[in-house]
Each structure stands twice: as structure tokens, then as C-alpha cells.
Amino acid sequence: MAKFDMSAAWDDATTLVRAHLPLTSILAGLFLFLPNMAMALLGPTPLAPPANATPEQLSTMLMADLRQQLPWFLVIAVASTLGSVAILRLWLARSGTSVGEALAFAVAMIPTLIAIFLIQSLMFGIAALALFVPAIYLIGRFAAVYPLLTDRNLKNPIAALQGSWQLTMGNGWRIAFFVILFMVVLLVVSAIVGAVVGVFGAPGSFGHLIGSAISSAVAAGFGLLNTAVVASIYRQLTVRADGGVFA
């Protein structure tokens, strides 16, 4: 079994983004940028802890903040998933496809995506009980699920999960490390951007509008790059497994 090449996967991911940016920027704007911008401008203001708050007060405040933010997080998660699947369809459809066809494909996949989410949530929840080590491994083994169902038009969630498991055989830890490393960089940069734009102005001000646009654009860019990362993982594994060729 050939070892997964992280450097080659990263190069392929950045090439994908650059080569198809005119088309994918439309979907990224609609499904990755706009939902984040809407939450920044229309969503609830994060709760600020009172001075000298006790641990119990902090815990209560965090739970209250989570409850008010949760509906927005769900909307962003759904939108980003649909957008990512549509972008993957544009990248991986071997016969070529339009933006409209990619969107229609993503919508048709909603039942499959829901089933995959429920199955993966159950598996990750069980794995997390064992000190998270198996959960980290599952990240690598299921990294190819969305690209695989998009490329092969799989409506059966079990087939998509099994297909990813087979493709990533022997490379689970390497792929998991690659994905987690990318996510760590994403979180660090996002935190820095959030700290910088946080001084632009209070909600309702012009500075807040500019800061929200910048942070939403960064989130959309990372979302697009994250989609390219999983696509590059799948492309590399597929070429090695069955000799498939992608443009």
C-alpha cells in the first residue's frame, strides 16, 4: 500500500483552488461567505461575562450563549456542507458540469448527507469515549466520504463510508495528521483575524461591517481550501487504487 503523500496533497489542493476559482468563487460566496456575514450582522451579540464572575456564572453564561448561537451555527453548517458538495461536484465530475447542475446534485444528496452525519456522529461519539484516540483515527478513515459520494454519485451512505474506509486503508493516521494539522493552522489564523477585526468597531458601526466582511471572507476562503484538501486526498488515493485520472 503506497503511503499518503501530504506534500503532494497540499500542492494538489492549492492547484485545484487556483485552477477553478472563477466557478467555485460563486458557490463559495453563496454558501460560505454570505451565511457567515449574515450571522455577523444579524445574529445575536455574544454574551460578555460580568466582572469577577464565578465559575458557575461563567458556565451558565456559556450555555446561554451557546443556545442563542446554535441556530445560526446549524444554518452555517448546512449551507457550508451543501456548498462544499456542489464545489466537489464541479471539481470531480469527469464529464464536466455547470454550477446549476452542481447545486442540483448537492440538493439531491441531502438525504444521504443527513444519514452520513448521523452515522458518523454515532461512531465518533462512541470512539470519543476511548480518550479520543479512535476518534482521531476515524478522521483519517472517513476523509474521503464526501468526495467519493460526489464523484461516484453514491446515494447509499453505507457505501460511501465503506468506500472511504477502503480507500484510506493503511493511511488512516497519516491522513488524520494532515487534516488535523490543517485545522490547527485554520484555527490559529482565524483567531488572529478575529482579534484584529474585533477592534474595528462595535456592532452597528461601519467598522463592524468592514470587520465582519473580512472575517467572513477569511472563513469562506478556509472553507474552500478545506474542500480542496479533502478533494486532493481523494484524488491521490483514487489514482493509486484504480488508476483513475483527474484533470
N, C-alpha and C positions, 0 to 999 in steps of 0.2 A: 504494500500500500504506500503510494507516494505521500510524502509529508506535505502538509499545507504550507504554502509559501506566503507569509504575511506581507513581505515587501511587495511581491507581485500583486497581491490582492489590493493593497493600498494604491499602487500605481494604476491598476485597472479601474478602481473606484473613482479616482480623480479624472481619469480619461473619460469615463462614462459621463460624469457631470459636465465636463467641458464640451464634449462632442455633441451632446443633445440638449444643451441649455436652452435654446430658443423654444423648444416644445415643452420641456419639463418645467421651465420657469412659470408657465401659465398655470400648471397644476399646483406647483409649489406655492404660488401666490394665492390661489383659491383655497387650498386645503391646509397649508402650513402657516402662511403669513396672516391671512385675514382672521382666522379663529383666535390666534394669539393677540392680534391687535384689538379685536372686539372685547376680549376679556380684559385687556389692559385699560380700555376706555370705558367699558360698560359694566364690567364685573365689580363685585363688592370690594371695598377697600380692606386690605389686610388689617387684622386687629393688632394693636400695639399693646404690649404688656405694661401694666402700671408700674410705677416706681416701687422698688423694694417688694416685688411680687414674691409670694411664697411658691414653692414647687407645686403645691396643689392648685394655686391660682393659675400658674403657667400652664399646667396640664389642662385645666378647664378651658383656658383661652385658646390653646392649640386645637382642642377638639371642636370648639365653636367655630374657629376659623376654617378648619377642615370641612365642616358641614356646609358652610356658606360658599366655599370654593369648589366643592365636589361636583356640582352640576356642570360648572364650566370646564373642569378638568375632563369630565366624561365627554363633553362636546368636542373638545380639542383632541382627545384620544380617538374618537370615532372618525373625525374629519381627517386626522393625520394618517390613520390606517387606510381609509379609502383612497386618499391621495397617494400614499406610498404604493398601494397595489396598482393603481392606474399608471403611475410612473414606471413601475416594474414591467407592466404590460407593454408600454412604449419601448422600453429597453430590450425586452426579451422576446417579444413576438417575432418569430423568424420570418413570417410572411409580411411583416410591416403592418402598422395600424395607425389610425388617426387619434387625435385627442378625444374626440367624441366616442369613438369605439372603445378606447381605453377606459373612459368613465363608465360606459355601459357595462363593460366587463366587471369593473370593480363593484358596481351596484348589484350585479347578478351574483357576485360572490359573497354577499352579506351573510346569508345563512351559513355558509361554510366557514367564514371568518368568525362568526359567533360561536360555532361549535368548537373550532380550534382554540379560541380564547378560553372557553370553559374547560376543555380537556387539559390545556396547558396550565391553567390556574390550579386545577386539582393536583396535577403532577408536581408542579413547583411547590405547592403548599405542603405536600407530603414530603418532598425532598428537603424542604427548609427545616423540617423537624429534626433532621440529622445534621445539625450545625451548619447548614447551608452549603456544605461541600458538594453533595449530589446536585443541588440546585445550580451551582456554577457549571458543573459538567453538562447539565441539560441545556444551558445557554448555547454551548457549542454544538450539541447534537441536533438542536432544533433551529439552528441559524438559517437553514436553507428552506424552511417551510414555505414562507410567502413567495420567494422567487420560484420555487418548484411548482406550486399550485398555479402560479401565474403563467409560467412557461408551458406547462403541460395541461392547462385548463382542467385541473382536478376539482371536482365538486365534492368528493368524499374526503372529509377531514382526516380520517384514519389513514387513508392512502397517502395524504400529504405528509403526515407525521412520520409514517413508516419510510417514505421516500427520503425524507431528510435524515432520518436515522441511518439509513443505508449509505447515503452519500457521504456522511461525515464520519463513517466508521474508521477508527484509527487516528482521527484528527480532532476528537472532541475537545481535549484540553487546549490544544494549540488555537483552535478557533475561538474557544471561550476566552482565552487570554487576549486574543486580538480584539474581540468585541468589547471586553471589559476595559482594555487599555484605551480604546477609542472613546468609550463612555466617560472614563475618568477625565480625559482631555476636554471632552464636551462640557462636563460639569464645572471644571475649573474655569474655562473660558467664559461660560455662561454666568458664573458667579462674579467674575471680574467685570463683565459687561453690565450686569445688574447693579453692581456697586457704583459704577461710573454714571450710568443713566439715572440712578436714584437721586442724584444731586441736581438734575436738570430742572426740577420744579415739582410743586405739589399737584395732586390730581385736579384736573380742570384748567391747569395753566398751559400755555403754549409750549413751555419747556417739557412738561409731562407728555404732551403729544409727540414731540420730537423724540424724546427718550423711549416712548412706547414703540414708535416706528422702528427705531434702531434695534431694540431688544427683540421685537417680533421678526425683523429681517434676519437677525442672527439665529433665532430659533428655527426659522424656515430654512436657512442655509444648512444648519446642522441636521435638520430633518431630511433634507435632500441628500446630504452626504451620507447619513446613516442608511438611507435606502440604497445608495450606491455601494456601500460596504457589504450589505447582505447580498446584493446582486453579484458583486465581484467574487464573494465566497462561492456562491452557487455556480457561477461561470467557470471558475477554476476547477471545482470538484467535478462538474459535468463533463468538461473536456477530458479530464483524466479518466473518468469512469466509463464513458461510452464513446469517446472520440467526437462528441458533438462540437460544433464550431459556431461561434457567435461573431457577428460583425463588430 
